[in-house]
Amino acid sequence: MDKGNIILLNGVSSSGKSTLSKELTKILPNYYHLSIDDFDIVIERMEDRENDRLIPVPTEYFFHRTIAMFSDKGVNLIVDQILHDSFTTEDCYKTLKDYPVLFVGVQCPIEELERREMQRGDRRIGQGKQQLEYVHKSEVYDIVVDTYKDSLEHCAKNIAQLIQTQELPQKWAVNCFVPEI
Ligand SMILES: Nc1ncnc2c1ncn2[C@@H]1O[C@H](COP(=O)(O)OP(=O)(O)OP(=O)(O)O)[C@@H](O)[C@H]1O
């Protein structure tokens, strides 16, 4: 059985990953959206944070392996997350390096990130800007989209076009942004 394709959207908070993922599922009906946010909700329910009863494993550990399991079963996924530190980045690459990944950088100017943060009300103002100290510094993407400069439809169409017109290599041909692997 062929592995399912993985469209991996990486961008800071409020860059528009979830919104873009939903748009992509409209154009690519044989793809399913899996978000790190869903995992955060599950883990939060399992933990008893008031009494400091916590799961001592980063959420991303479970997230990356779940992505691999879906792909192993031939399911195509659109996943959105933030490769925000070296653990997350290394774990993502190590877990998915033998999988067909289309790596997408989701960009948005800082002023617009802050406008969205204010509008949302459930994110700290400046969160996205702070994450930019790590995110998009060394990744080599297959495609980069800007959710401010371009319309949602345009960003989604460009990504969909890539995945529909080229066969993804069965191994993630990332230009190793994790040098020690
Ligand atoms: N292209 C866009 N133009 C204008 N507003 C947008 C656009 N994309 C997303 N937004 C708005 O920005 C906010 C954040 O969007 P979204 O949840 O998609 O971001 P995210 O990158 O998934 O964030 P997080 O990582 O915090 O979950 C939402 O209020 C959404 O409506």
The ligand as a MOL file (V3000), in Angstrom:
LIG
                    3D

  0  0  0     0  0            999 V3000
M  V30 BEGIN CTAB
M  V30 COUNTS 31 33 0 0 0
M  V30 BEGIN ATOM
M  V30 1 N -6.0670 34.9910 4.9450 0
M  V30 2 C -6.5940 35.5670 6.0340 0
M  V30 3 N -7.0240 36.8490 5.9870 0
M  V30 4 C -7.5570 37.4390 7.0770 0
M  V30 5 N -7.6930 36.8200 8.2820 0
M  V30 6 C -7.2880 35.5530 8.3760 0
M  V30 7 C -6.7120 34.8620 7.2670 0
M  V30 8 N -6.3870 33.6240 7.6640 0
M  V30 9 C -6.7390 33.5340 8.9550 0
M  V30 10 N -7.2810 34.6790 9.3940 0
M  V30 11 C -7.7840 34.9630 10.7370 0
M  V30 12 O -6.6790 34.9320 11.6270 0
M  V30 13 C -7.0100 34.2170 12.8240 0
M  V30 14 C -6.0480 33.0390 12.9830 0
M  V30 15 O -6.2580 32.1400 11.9090 0
M  V30 16 P -5.9000 30.5990 12.0420 0
M  V30 17 O -6.5880 29.9950 13.2270 0
M  V30 18 O -6.1490 29.9880 10.7290 0
M  V30 19 O -4.3380 30.6840 12.3410 0
M  V30 20 P -3.3420 29.5580 12.8520 0
M  V30 21 O -2.0520 29.8240 12.1730 0
M  V30 22 O -3.9420 28.2100 12.6760 0
M  V30 23 O -3.2280 29.9350 14.3950 0
M  V30 24 P -2.8580 29.0160 15.6820 0
M  V30 25 O -1.5330 28.3730 15.4110 0
M  V30 26 O -2.8030 30.0070 16.7850 0
M  V30 27 O -3.9540 28.0060 15.8520 0
M  V30 28 C -8.4550 33.8070 12.7060 0
M  V30 29 O -9.2450 34.7410 13.3960 0
M  V30 30 C -8.7310 33.8660 11.2050 0
M  V30 31 O -10.0730 34.1860 10.9220 0
M  V30 END ATOM
M  V30 BEGIN BOND
M  V30 1 1 1 2
M  V30 2 1 2 3
M  V30 3 2 2 7
M  V30 4 2 3 4
M  V30 5 1 4 5
M  V30 6 2 5 6
M  V30 7 1 6 7
M  V30 8 1 6 10
M  V30 9 1 7 8
M  V30 10 2 8 9
M  V30 11 1 9 10
M  V30 12 1 10 11
M  V30 13 1 11 12
M  V30 14 1 11 30
M  V30 15 1 12 13
M  V30 16 1 13 14
M  V30 17 1 13 28
M  V30 18 1 14 15
M  V30 19 1 15 16
M  V30 20 2 16 17
M  V30 21 1 16 18
M  V30 22 1 16 19
M  V30 23 1 19 20
M  V30 24 2 20 21
M  V30 25 1 20 22
M  V30 26 1 20 23
M  V30 27 1 23 24
M  V30 28 2 24 25
M  V30 29 1 24 26
M  V30 30 1 24 27
M  V30 31 1 28 29
M  V30 32 1 28 30
M  V30 33 1 30 31
M  V30 END BOND
M  V30 END CTAB
M  END
